[in-house]
């Protein structure tokens, strides 16, 4: 008797679960689907930055920035090496800049 109740309740629960599931309605052919994802503002900003520039500028801008960074790094390295040389050659009265 107890087993009969379990089978009956399980069947009823399964029937209710399956009856609640149905196929979603297909989208209408006349209307395009609504967008579901939001646009990322960073991607839009990046696209806007490049929208007005030429392909040549887009290719050369990163190279130019890298060349400027290289000059800055090399100047800082020369300055640091000069300070190290001054301190190791007996000029201990000079303090490194902070």
Residue, then its C-alpha position, 0 to 999 in steps of 0.5 A: x500500500x505504501x509503495x502504491x502511494x509513492x508510485x502515484x505521487x511520483x507519477x503525478x509529480x512527473x505529469x505536472x512537470x512535463x505538462x508545464x514544459x512546452x516548446x517556446x513560440x518561434x520568433x515572427x518572421x517579419x520582425x528581427x529578434x530583440x537584442x538581449x546583450x548589452x553593448x560594452x561601453x569600452x568596445x564602443x569607445x574604442x570603436x569611436x576612437x578609431x572611427x575617424x582615423x585612417x588605417x595608416x594612423x591605426x597601424x602607426x599609432x602604437x608603434x609611435x607610442x612604443x618609440x616614445x616609451x623607449x626613449x623615456x626608458x633609455x633616458x631614465x636608464x642613463x640617468x640611473x647609471x650616472x647616479x650609480x657611477x657617481x656613488x661608486x666612484x667615490x662621490x658618496x655625497x650625492x643622494x639619489x633622487x626620489 
